[in-house]
Amino acid sequence: MEIMLKREFRTMALRTRDRHRLPQSGMADALCMSLNSYSEIEAGVSGVGLLTGILLLSEQEDPVACLRRIREELEAIYKDEMAETAR
């Protein structure tokens, strides 16, 4: 699950930075974080905290659709894990 969430928020960060045509430093400022921390999100090294996640979601064209997609993916992962546990 953690890997999927990292991937989703990384994609949101890249999409948002591209849409606003910001350098990494500008995106880091917009998210109230250090450049190093933001760079690690883009690189897929780090996940995001609650505040960063909320800020990134708020920048999406359809935040509700993003949340629905994440929920569907999490539910699928959960079902797969439960099926493996039942074996």
N, C-alpha and C positions, 0 to 999 in steps of 0.2 A: 504494500500500500504506500509506503513511504516513497518508493521509487516512482510510482505513478504520480503522486502529488508533486514531487520535485519536478518531474517532466512537465506537468500541467502549468505550474507556476513559472517555470523557466520559459515556456512558450508564451505565456501571458506577458512576461517581462520583455521578451524580445519583440513581440508584436506591438506592445505599447511604446517601447523606445523607438521603433521604426516609424510608427504612426506620428509620433511627436517630433521625429527627427532630432533626437537628443543624443549627445555623446553619453558614454557610461557615467561620467561624473554628473551630468545633468539629471539622469535617471536616478542616480543614488540620492541626489539632493531632493528630488521630488518624492522619494520614498523615505526620506528622513533617516538615511543610513550612510555608512561609510562606503567609499568607492570599493574598497577591498571586499566588503560583505556583498555588495551588489554584483561585483565581478564573479564571485563564487556562485551566486544564483545563476547567472548566465552560463557559467561553465558546467553547471549541473553538479557542483561539489556540495553545495548547501541547499537546504530547503528554506522555507520562509517562515517567519513568525506570524503571529496573529495579525498585528498591525500591518505588516507588509502585505500579507494575503488580502486583507480588506482593501488596502489602497490599490493593489493590482486589480482586484475584482471590480472596484468602482470605476476603473479606467476602461473596462471592456465594453464593447458595443452593446452586448446583451448579457449582463452579469447573471441574470437568472438562468439563462441557457447554459452558461459556463458551470454554474453550480449543479444544475440538473445532470449535465454530462459527467461531472466528477462523481456525483452520487451514484449514477448508473454504473460507472466503472468500479467504484468501491463496493457496491452491492455484488457485482459479478465476481470480484476478487474474494469477497467474504463467502459467497456460495461455493466457490471452488475450494477454498480452505476448509470449509465445513464438510464438504463431500470427501475430501482427503482424510479428514479426521475420523469420519464415520467408517472408513475402510479398515 
